[in-house]
């Protein structure tokens, strides 16, 4: 399991445990194959199952796992943003060259590596290549020291994407990894409720749903039959969506009781 997937499971378990009032126990452990990620237990003895999966751009999952390990920040004396231009890029090489580029920019008092003197770039072929390949954009910011790493931005017209978020969730059924997760839930026996939690990274969303400032859908979700509730959360949302009993609803995060 990647660090990205492990973090997604931790988030889902905390949110569902708080929302449902159930005890959540990791189940997909000790060599168990083909079982749901978590089992739930309520005080009245009822049992439930929770399966968690991510919706990502497959090409970006490897570098995002490394970025998560770095805390989405590279160490630097000054404050910068790095925004990749594509969903995938060579993470370790880009990190090394970006750190060198930032050090040079600080030394020469410029805010963009492309503003470095030609004679400096001539002695720094890796930085020059980074600029030529247009792997991403480094931008100086007025915040705390370090290089914040962001996902690639969606460059699409809002009008060209579905206005109904239900259709977006239904479109994920076409991804080959979704059906096996649904099958695991459906065949889990001795449980009263079956929950599916979808963690979708922002770059895999249409741009109109990048943040959570849209109304909960009002249309019926198709294709997830046999599941009692579907939950959706994305990394730039400050709340999460649930679909239960034929209705979509926004849900607030539980209070943060830890650092």
C-alpha positions in Angstrom: 0.0 0.0 0.0 1.3 3.5 -0.9 1.5 6.2 1.8 -1.1 8.1 -0.2 -3.6 5.1 0.1 -2.8 4.6 3.7 -3.5 8.2 4.5 -6.8 8.0 2.7 -7.8 5.0 4.8 -6.9 6.8 8.0 -9.0 9.8 7.0 -12.0 7.7 6.0 -11.9 5.6 9.2 -11.9 8.7 11.4 -14.7 10.5 9.5 -17.0 7.4 9.3 -16.3 6.4 12.9 -17.3 9.9 14.1 -20.3 10.2 11.8 -21.7 6.7 12.5 -20.8 6.4 16.2 -19.3 3.0 15.5 -16.0 1.5 16.6 -13.9 1.1 13.5 -11.4 -1.7 13.3 -8.8 -2.4 10.6 -9.8 -5.7 8.9 -7.5 -6.0 5.8 -4.5 -7.1 7.8 -2.5 -10.3 8.8 -2.4 -11.6 5.2 -6.1 -11.5 4.7 -6.9 -11.3 1.0 -10.0 -9.9 -0.7 -11.6 -8.6 2.4 -12.9 -5.1 3.2 -10.6 -2.5 4.7 -12.5 -2.0 8.0 -15.3 -3.6 10.1 -17.6 -1.4 12.2 -19.4 -2.3 15.4 -22.1 -0.4 17.1 -23.1 -0.6 20.8 -26.3 -2.5 20.0 -24.3 -5.3 18.4 -24.9 -4.3 14.7 -21.9 -4.8 12.4 -20.9 -2.9 9.3 -18.2 -2.9 6.6 -16.2 0.0 5.2 -14.2 -0.1 2.0 -11.9 2.8 1.0 -10.4 3.5 -2.4 -8.8 6.5 -4.1 -9.7 8.2 -7.4 -6.5 9.4 -8.9 -4.8 10.1 -12.1 -2.8 6.8 -12.3 0.3 8.5 -13.7 0.6 10.8 -10.6 0.1 8.3 -7.8 3.8 7.4 -7.5 5.1 11.0 -7.1 2.3 12.0 -4.8 3.3 9.2 -2.5 6.8 10.6 -2.3 5.4 14.1 -1.9 3.3 12.9 1.1 6.4 11.4 2.6 8.0 14.9 2.3 5.0 16.6 3.9 4.3 18.3 0.5 7.2 20.6 1.2 10.9 20.6 0.2 13.3 22.3 2.6 14.6 25.7 1.5 15.7 28.9 3.2 13.0 31.0 1.5 9.4 30.5 0.5 8.3 29.1 -2.9 5.6 27.2 -4.7 6.2 24.4 -7.1 3.3 23.6 -9.5 3.9 20.7 -12.0 2.7 21.3 -15.5 1.8 17.6 -16.1 0.2 14.9 -13.9 3.5 13.0 -13.8 7.1 14.1 -13.5 10.4 12.6 -12.2 10.0 13.5 -8.6 13.5 12.9 -7.1 15.4 14.6 -9.9 13.0 17.6 -10.0 13.3 18.0 -6.2 17.1 18.1 -6.4 17.2 20.6 -9.3 14.4 22.8 -7.8 16.4 23.1 -4.6 19.5 24.1 -6.5 17.4 26.6 -8.6 16.0 28.2 -5.5 19.5 28.6 -3.9 20.7 30.3 -7.1 17.7 32.6 -7.1 18.3 33.6 -3.5 22.0 34.2 -4.3 21.2 36.4 -7.4 18.1 38.0 -5.8 15.7 37.0 -8.5 12.2 35.6 -8.1 12.2 33.1 -11.0 14.9 30.7 -12.3 14.3 32.0 -15.8 15.6 35.4 -14.6 19.0 34.0 -13.6 21.9 35.5 -15.7 22.8 33.5 -18.8 26.3 32.9 -17.6 25.0 31.4 -14.4 22.6 29.1 -16.3 25.5 28.0 -18.5 27.2 26.6 -15.5 24.0 24.9 -14.3 22.9 22.5 -17.0 20.4 20.7 -14.8 18.6 24.0 -13.9 18.7 25.0 -17.6 17.2 21.7 -18.6 14.4 22.0 -16.0 13.4 25.3 -17.5 13.6 23.9 -21.1 11.5 20.9 -20.3 8.9 23.0 -18.5 8.4 20.4 -15.8 6.8 22.9 -13.5 6.7 26.4 -12.3 8.7 27.7 -9.3 7.3 30.9 -7.8 8.5 32.9 -4.9 5.9 33.5 -2.2 5.9 35.6 1.0 5.1 32.7 3.4 7.2 30.4 5.6 10.5 28.9 4.3 10.3 25.9 2.1 8.9 24.9 -1.3 5.3 23.9 -1.2 4.4 21.2 -3.7 1.0 21.4 -5.5 -0.7 19.0 -7.9 -1.1 19.9 -11.5 -3.9 22.2 -12.3 -6.9 21.4 -14.4 -6.9 23.6 -17.5 -10.4 22.9 -18.8 -13.5 25.1 -19.4 -16.1 24.9 -16.7 -18.8 24.7 -19.3 -17.3 21.6 -20.8 -17.7 19.5 -17.7 -20.9 17.9 -16.1 -22.8 20.3 -13.8 -24.2 17.3 -11.9 -21.7 15.8 -9.5 -23.7 12.6 -9.5 -22.7 12.0 -13.1 -19.0 12.4 -12.1 -19.3 9.8 -9.3 -21.1 7.5 -11.7 -18.3 7.9 -14.3 -15.8 6.4 -11.8 -17.5 3.1 -12.2 -15.7 2.9 -15.5 -12.3 2.7 -13.7 -11.2 -0.9 -13.5 -10.4 -0.8 -9.8 -13.8 0.3 -8.6 -15.8 -2.9 -9.3 -13.5 -5.1 -7.2 -14.0 -2.8 -4.2 -17.8 -3.0 -4.7 -17.7 -6.7 -5.0 -15.8 -7.0 -1.7 -18.5 -5.0 0.1 -21.4 -6.9 -1.5 -20.0 -10.3 -0.5 -19.1 -9.3 3.1 -21.5 -11.4 5.2 -22.9 -10.8 8.7 -23.0 -7.0 8.4 -26.0 -4.8 8.5 -24.5 -1.8 6.7 -22.0 -1.5 3.9 -20.1 1.8 3.3 -17.9 2.9 0.4 -15.6 5.9 0.9 -14.1 7.4 -2.2 -11.1 9.8 -1.7 -10.5 11.7 -4.9 -7.5 13.9 -5.5 -8.3 17.3 -6.8 -6.5 16.8 -10.2 -8.9 13.9 -10.9 -12.0 16.2 -10.5 -13.6 18.5 -13.1 -12.5 22.0 -12.3 -16.0 23.2 -11.1 -15.7 20.7 -8.2 -12.1 21.5 -7.3 -13.4 23.1 -4.0 -16.5 22.2 -2.0 -18.4 25.4 -2.8 -21.1 23.7 -4.9 -24.5 22.5 -3.8 -25.0 18.8 -2.9 -26.5 17.0 -5.9 -30.2 16.3 -6.0 -30.1 13.4 -8.5 -30.2 9.6 -7.8 -26.8 7.8 -7.8 -26.8 4.8 -10.1 -24.5 1.8 -10.3 -23.6 1.5 -6.6 -26.5 -0.8 -5.7 -25.8 -3.1 -2.8 -23.9 -0.4 -0.9 -25.8 1.4 1.9 -23.9 4.7 1.8 -21.3 6.2 -0.5 -19.0 9.0 0.8 -16.8 11.3 -1.2 -14.0 13.6 0.0 -11.3 15.5 -2.0 -8.2 17.1 -0.7 -9.3 20.8 -1.2 -12.7 20.2 0.4 -13.4 21.3 3.9 -16.3 18.9 4.3 -17.4 15.7 2.7 -20.4 14.4 0.8 -22.5 11.4 1.7 -25.2 9.6 -0.3 -27.6 7.6 1.8 -31.3 6.7 1.4 -31.3 8.3 -2.0 -30.1 11.7 -0.8 -26.8 13.6 -1.1 -25.7 15.7 1.9 -22.7 17.7 2.9 -21.1 16.7 6.2 -18.8 18.7 8.5 -15.5 17.4 9.7 -15.3 16.3 13.3 -13.5 18.6 15.8 -9.7 18.2 15.5 -8.6 17.0 19.0 -4.9 16.4 18.1 -2.0 18.2 16.5 
